[in-house]
Amino acid sequence: MQADFEAEGQMTFLKDRDISLSLRLGQIRTDVLILERKIESETRGRAAAQRRRDELKHEQEELEKLREEIKKVLKTGEVNREVAILGAAEIEGDILALHRIRDRDEKDQWIRLRLERHAEEMRELTGQAEELFGPNWEERIAEMEAGV
């Protein structure tokens, strides 16, 4: 529950950051248009306006890259939150199932089968992660979570 709460907080922070970036991008786009008009109509200050336009375009490109990274992190955060919720529900179901079994041998067999199923699920998930992120998927996910 604490992890879910922390994940929600992080996602809210990132969404707020995305909104502020969107506002800044809008402001930059407006400034670029104004400067482009100024460049077209004026000869005086043309070089300075062109430099400023180039600076703003560079900043715009950097902010757009940052915004794309935030979108990726938000998507990863949403997936992690859903996985945590599903994992908690699955654990709760496993506990209830084990409480219903009285015989020790049956419990041992149930646990063994559950562990085998879990190992198979992990192999499948690892394969999916490698397909999405490549062989160094663990490093890439750690970097995204760290905000690198």
Secondary structure, 3 states (H helix, E strand, C coil): CHHHHHHHHHHHHHHHHHHHHHHHHHHHHHHHHHHHHHHHHCCCCHHHHHHHHHHHHHHHHHHHHHHHHHHHHHHHHHHHHHHHHHHHHHHHHHHHHHHHCCCHHHHHHHHHHHHHHHHHHHHHHHHHHHHHHCCCHHHHHHHHHHCC
